[in-house]
Amino acid sequence: MLATLLPPDLAGADDEVIRDLTDPAAVSRLTAAFAHGVPGWQNQVADCGWDGILVSATADHRYEGQTIAELASMMGTDPVRALVRVLVDEAATREHDRLLDERERRAGSPG
């Protein structure tokens, strides 16, 4: 899961993480964390590079099989913002699917 790449100050429940990642200040902190590290945090990007971070599974499959470096190039942005976009898009897809499931349950239940 890509969220495991995030430093501790941006880790937490999915909705908290996504809310944080929509804040430009949090994205700036994230960029600095990846560039300079955070005490006590293993920066996996420093270990293997953005071209070593492969998106293996997403709810809608659109990013699968591509590295964060490839996605950044395709999106015309830097790798941190590409990672943020993948995480935010994934959360939005999961929420959309959850709402559809809820609507289907309500439509099928007597009442």
Residue frames as a rotation matrix with the C-alpha (Angstrom) as fourth column:
MET 1
0.576 0.817 0.000 0.00
0.817 -0.576 0.000 0.00
0.000 0.000 -1.000 0.00
LEU 2
0.003 -0.615 0.788 1.40
0.592 -0.634 -0.498 3.34
0.806 0.468 0.362 -1.06
ALA 3
0.721 0.330 0.609 0.29
-0.226 -0.719 0.657 5.09
0.655 -0.611 -0.444 2.13
THR 4
0.842 -0.462 -0.279 3.02
0.499 0.472 0.727 3.17
-0.204 -0.751 0.628 3.97
LEU 5
0.031 -0.850 0.525 5.54
0.856 -0.249 -0.453 5.41
0.516 0.464 0.720 2.18
LEU 6
0.456 0.265 0.849 4.36
0.028 -0.958 0.284 8.42
0.889 -0.106 -0.445 4.16
PRO 7
-0.691 -0.718 0.080 6.24
-0.001 -0.110 -0.994 9.77
0.723 -0.687 0.075 7.18
PRO 8
-0.636 0.414 -0.652 4.66
0.763 0.468 -0.447 9.40
0.120 -0.781 -0.613 10.64
ASP 9
-0.740 0.363 -0.566 3.21
0.038 -0.818 -0.574 12.92
-0.671 -0.446 0.592 10.78
LEU 10
-0.413 0.625 -0.663 1.11
-0.911 -0.302 0.282 12.10
-0.024 0.720 0.693 7.71
ALA 11
-0.815 0.147 -0.560 0.17
0.036 0.978 0.204 8.58
0.578 0.146 -0.803 8.74
GLY 12
-0.728 0.619 0.296 -3.18
-0.465 -0.128 -0.876 7.65
-0.504 -0.775 0.381 10.22
ALA 13
-0.047 0.812 0.581 -6.64
0.390 0.550 -0.738 6.61
-0.920 0.192 -0.343 9.17
ASP 14
-0.395 -0.151 0.906 -7.24
0.910 0.074 0.409 6.84
-0.128 0.986 0.108 5.42
ASP 15
0.548 0.694 0.466 -9.64
0.750 -0.654 0.092 9.78
0.369 0.299 -0.880 5.64
GLU 16
0.770 -0.351 -0.532 -7.20
0.179 -0.682 0.709 11.71
-0.612 -0.642 -0.462 7.86
VAL 17
-0.271 -0.926 0.262 -4.31
0.518 0.089 0.851 11.06
-0.811 0.367 0.456 5.50
ILE 18
-0.215 0.249 0.944 -6.28
0.959 -0.129 0.253 12.15
0.185 0.960 -0.211 2.45
ARG 19
0.856 0.513 -0.063 -7.55
0.512 -0.825 0.241 15.28
0.072 -0.238 -0.968 4.23
ASP 20
0.412 -0.790 -0.453 -3.93
0.158 -0.428 0.890 16.13
-0.897 -0.439 -0.052 5.09
LEU 21
-0.434 -0.681 0.590 -2.75
0.661 0.204 0.722 15.50
-0.612 0.703 0.362 1.53
THR 22
0.283 0.571 0.770 -5.22
0.912 -0.410 -0.031 18.00
0.298 0.711 -0.637 0.12
ASP 23
0.899 -0.070 -0.433 -3.48
0.170 -0.854 0.492 20.72
-0.404 -0.516 -0.756 2.16
PRO 24
0.761 -0.632 0.148 -0.63
0.016 -0.210 -0.978 22.37
0.648 0.746 -0.150 0.17
ALA 25
0.292 -0.668 0.684 1.35
-0.932 -0.358 0.048 22.85
0.213 -0.652 -0.728 3.39
ALA 26
0.528 -0.055 0.847 1.21
-0.382 0.876 0.295 19.09
-0.758 -0.480 0.442 4.04
VAL 27
0.929 -0.217 0.299 2.42
0.368 0.476 -0.799 18.40
0.031 0.852 0.522 0.50
SER 28
0.527 -0.772 0.355 5.33
-0.485 -0.617 -0.620 20.79
0.698 0.154 -0.700 1.12
ARG 29
0.259 -0.390 0.884 6.17
-0.904 0.226 0.364 18.94
-0.342 -0.893 -0.294 4.37
LEU 30
0.780 0.094 0.619 5.95
0.040 0.979 -0.199 15.65
-0.624 0.180 0.760 2.51
THR 31
0.859 -0.497 0.122 8.29
0.082 -0.101 -0.991 16.91
0.505 0.862 -0.046 -0.20
ALA 32
0.254 -0.778 0.575 10.79
-0.855 -0.458 -0.242 18.01
0.452 -0.430 -0.782 2.45
ALA 33
0.445 -0.038 0.895 10.48
-0.638 0.688 0.347 14.68
-0.629 -0.725 0.282 4.28
PHE 34
0.914 -0.104 0.392 11.28
0.318 0.782 -0.536 12.72
-0.251 0.615 0.748 1.14
ALA 35
0.685 -0.674 0.277 14.17
-0.058 -0.429 -0.902 15.05
0.726 0.602 -0.333 0.29
HIS 36
-0.097 -0.775 0.625 15.76
-0.683 -0.405 -0.608 15.30
0.724 -0.486 -0.489 3.74
GLY 37
-0.424 -0.004 -0.906 14.30
0.384 0.905 -0.184 12.48
0.820 -0.426 -0.382 5.83
VAL 38
0.394 0.549 0.737 12.63
-0.629 -0.424 0.652 12.51
0.670 -0.721 0.178 9.23
PRO 39
-0.629 -0.680 0.378 14.29
-0.737 0.365 -0.569 11.16
0.249 -0.636 -0.730 12.40
GLY 40
-0.583 0.316 0.749 13.07
-0.380 0.708 -0.595 7.65
-0.718 -0.632 -0.292 13.15
TRP 41
0.577 0.813 -0.075 11.36
-0.392 0.195 -0.899 7.19
-0.717 0.548 0.431 9.76
GLN 42
-0.383 -0.663 0.643 12.59
0.337 0.547 0.766 4.83
-0.860 0.510 0.014 7.08
ASN 43
0.160 0.340 -0.927 12.37
-0.673 -0.649 -0.355 6.75
-0.722 0.680 0.125 3.84
GLN 44
0.244 -0.007 0.970 11.72
0.369 0.925 -0.086 3.96
-0.897 0.379 0.228 1.36
VAL 45
0.989 0.097 0.112 12.07
0.142 -0.407 -0.903 6.37
-0.042 0.908 -0.416 -1.54
ALA 46
0.452 -0.892 0.005 15.63
-0.878 -0.444 0.177 7.14
-0.156 -0.084 -0.984 -0.45
ASP 47
-0.037 -0.450 0.892 16.27
-0.335 0.847 0.413 3.39
-0.942 -0.283 -0.182 -0.39
CYS 48
-0.229 0.010 0.973 14.94
0.644 0.752 0.144 2.52
-0.730 0.659 -0.179 -3.85
GLY 49
-0.949 -0.166 -0.267 14.07
-0.052 -0.755 0.654 5.76
-0.310 0.635 0.708 -5.68
TRP 50
-0.150 0.955 -0.258 10.78
-0.665 -0.290 -0.688 6.80
-0.732 0.068 0.678 -7.26
ASP 51
-0.026 0.099 -0.995 11.47
-0.925 0.374 0.061 4.44
0.378 0.922 0.082 -10.15
GLY 52
-0.857 -0.291 -0.426 11.54
-0.118 0.915 -0.387 1.61
0.502 -0.281 -0.818 -7.61
ILE 53
-0.695 0.705 0.138 8.05
-0.203 -0.008 -0.979 2.34
-0.690 -0.709 0.148 -6.23
LEU 54
-0.922 0.359 -0.147 5.58
-0.014 0.347 0.938 0.31
0.387 0.867 -0.314 -8.30
VAL 55
-0.330 0.904 0.272 1.83
-0.898 -0.212 -0.386 0.74
-0.291 -0.372 0.882 -8.05
SER 56
-0.989 -0.148 0.023 0.63
-0.138 0.961 0.238 -2.84
-0.057 0.232 -0.971 -7.87
ALA 57
-0.465 0.885 -0.023 -3.10
0.845 0.451 0.288 -2.52
0.265 0.114 -0.957 -7.20
THR 58
-0.943 0.324 -0.074 -5.72
-0.280 -0.895 -0.347 0.23
-0.179 -0.307 0.935 -7.21
ALA 59
-0.315 0.912 0.262 -9.50
0.027 0.284 -0.958 0.13
-0.949 -0.295 -0.115 -7.03
ASP 60
0.693 0.632 -0.346 -9.97
-0.292 -0.193 -0.937 1.25
-0.659 0.750 0.051 -10.62
HIS 61
0.493 -0.572 0.655 -6.70
0.622 0.759 0.194 -0.26
-0.608 0.312 0.730 -11.96
ARG 62
0.972 -0.005 0.234 -5.65
0.189 -0.570 -0.799 2.85
0.137 0.821 -0.553 -13.90
TYR 63
0.555 -0.814 0.171 -2.27
-0.826 -0.563 0.005 3.31
0.092 -0.144 -0.985 -12.23
GLU 64
0.720 -0.225 0.656 -1.32
-0.179 0.853 0.490 -0.34
-0.670 -0.470 0.574 -11.87
GLY 65
0.620 -0.555 0.556 1.97
0.746 0.637 -0.196 -1.57
-0.245 0.536 0.808 -13.24
GLN 66
0.465 -0.456 0.759 3.56
0.290 -0.732 -0.617 1.87
0.837 0.507 -0.208 -13.33
THR 67
-0.300 -0.623 -0.722 6.17
0.940 -0.063 -0.336 3.37
0.164 -0.779 0.605 -11.07
ILE 68
0.507 0.421 -0.752 5.68
0.612 -0.790 -0.031 6.69
-0.607 -0.445 -0.658 -9.32
ALA 69
-0.453 -0.733 -0.507 8.45
0.038 -0.585 0.810 8.10
-0.890 0.348 0.293 -11.54
GLU 70
-0.840 0.195 0.505 6.55
0.540 0.228 0.810 7.01
0.043 0.954 -0.297 -14.67
LEU 71
0.180 0.979 -0.092 3.30
0.983 -0.174 0.062 8.43
0.045 -0.101 -0.994 -13.35
ALA 72
0.189 -0.185 -0.964 4.97
0.368 -0.897 0.244 11.74
-0.910 -0.401 -0.102 -12.49
SER 73
-0.838 -0.536 -0.100 6.30
0.074 -0.294 0.953 12.00
-0.540 0.792 0.285 -16.03
MET 74
-0.597 0.692 0.407 2.91
0.752 0.306 0.583 11.08
0.279 0.654 -0.703 -17.49
MET 75
0.401 0.802 -0.443 1.13
0.910 -0.405 0.092 13.60
-0.106 -0.440 -0.892 -15.23
GLY 76
0.161 -0.428 0.889 3.67
0.459 -0.765 -0.451 16.33
0.874 0.481 0.073 -15.88
THR 77
0.773 0.119 0.623 4.48
-0.462 -0.567 0.681 16.80
0.435 -0.815 -0.384 -12.21
ASP 78
-0.346 -0.908 0.238 7.01
-0.832 0.179 -0.525 15.80
0.434 -0.379 -0.817 -9.60
PRO 79
-0.548 0.070 -0.834 6.94
0.084 0.996 0.028 12.35
0.832 -0.054 -0.552 -7.96
VAL 80
-0.951 0.226 -0.213 5.60
0.211 -0.034 -0.977 13.61
-0.228 -0.974 -0.016 -4.61
ARG 81
-0.452 0.825 -0.341 2.59
-0.742 -0.559 -0.369 15.22
-0.495 0.086 0.865 -6.25
ALA 82
-0.305 0.310 -0.901 2.08
-0.662 0.610 0.434 12.13
0.685 0.729 0.020 -8.41
LEU 83
-0.830 -0.020 -0.558 2.04
0.336 0.780 -0.528 9.98
0.446 -0.625 -0.640 -5.25
VAL 84
-0.807 0.560 -0.188 -0.43
-0.131 -0.480 -0.867 12.38
-0.577 -0.675 0.461 -3.63
ARG 85
-0.331 0.712 -0.619 -2.67
-0.944 -0.252 0.214 12.25
-0.003 0.655 0.755 -6.70
VAL 86
-0.484 0.118 -0.867 -2.67
-0.204 0.948 0.243 8.44
0.851 0.295 -0.434 -6.73
LEU 87
-0.900 0.109 -0.422 -3.52
0.430 0.371 -0.823 8.31
0.067 -0.922 -0.381 -3.01
VAL 88
-0.657 0.688 -0.307 -6.27
-0.410 -0.669 -0.620 10.93
-0.632 -0.281 0.722 -3.28
ASP 89
-0.315 0.531 -0.787 -7.74
-0.891 0.120 0.437 9.35
0.326 0.839 0.436 -6.43
GLU 90
-0.686 0.007 -0.728 -7.69
0.086 0.994 -0.072 5.92
0.723 -0.112 -0.682 -4.80
ALA 91
-0.885 0.374 -0.277 -9.52
0.277 -0.055 -0.959 7.22
-0.374 -0.926 -0.055 -1.73
ALA 92
-0.473 0.735 -0.487 -12.12
-0.763 -0.618 -0.192 8.95
-0.441 0.280 0.852 -3.92
THR 93
-0.401 0.292 -0.868 -12.70
-0.610 0.622 0.491 5.75
0.683 0.726 -0.072 -5.91
ARG 94
-0.823 0.073 -0.564 -13.13
0.394 0.789 -0.472 3.71
0.410 -0.610 -0.678 -2.73
GLU 95
-0.770 0.571 -0.286 -15.56
-0.044 -0.494 -0.868 6.28
-0.637 -0.656 0.405 -1.31
HIS 96
-0.390 0.623 -0.678 -17.54
-0.921 -0.272 0.280 6.33
-0.009 0.734 0.679 -4.55
ASP 97
-0.529 0.141 -0.837 -17.75
-0.192 0.941 0.280 2.53
0.827 0.309 -0.470 -4.55
ARG 98
-0.913 0.181 -0.365 -18.83
0.406 0.310 -0.860 2.56
-0.042 -0.934 -0.356 -0.89
LEU 99
-0.608 0.715 -0.346 -21.62
-0.484 -0.679 -0.552 5.04
-0.629 -0.168 0.759 -1.62
LEU 100
-0.337 0.469 -0.816 -22.82
-0.832 0.257 0.491 2.99
0.441 0.845 0.304 -4.59
ASP 101
-0.727 0.033 -0.686 -22.88
0.212 0.961 -0.179 -0.16
0.653 -0.276 -0.705 -2.46
GLU 102
-0.870 0.411 -0.272 -24.84
0.190 -0.229 -0.955 1.69
-0.455 -0.883 0.121 0.22
ARG 103
-0.447 0.722 -0.528 -27.35
-0.837 -0.546 -0.037 2.98
-0.315 0.425 0.849 -2.33
GLU 104
-0.418 0.252 -0.873 -27.80
-0.505 0.734 0.454 -0.53
0.755 0.631 -0.179 -3.77
ARG 105
-0.876 0.085 -0.474 -28.38
0.410 0.650 -0.640 -1.97
0.254 -0.755 -0.604 -0.28
ARG 106
-0.726 0.624 -0.288 -30.99
-0.188 -0.583 -0.790 0.67
-0.661 -0.520 0.541 0.46
ALA 107
-0.356 0.591 -0.724 -32.75
-0.933 -0.183 0.309 0.12
0.050 0.786 0.616 -2.87
GLY 108
-0.422 0.130 -0.897 -32.88
-0.266 0.929 0.259 -3.62
0.867 0.348 -0.357 -2.26
SER 109
-0.950 0.056 -0.306 -34.04
0.303 0.390 -0.870 -3.52
0.071 -0.919 -0.388 1.36
PRO 110
-0.075 0.991 0.115 -37.71
0.728 -0.025 0.685 -3.50
0.682 0.135 -0.719 2.21
GLY 111
-0.494 -0.111 -0.862 -38.89
0.819 -0.393 -0.419 -0.54
-0.292 -0.913 0.285 4.11
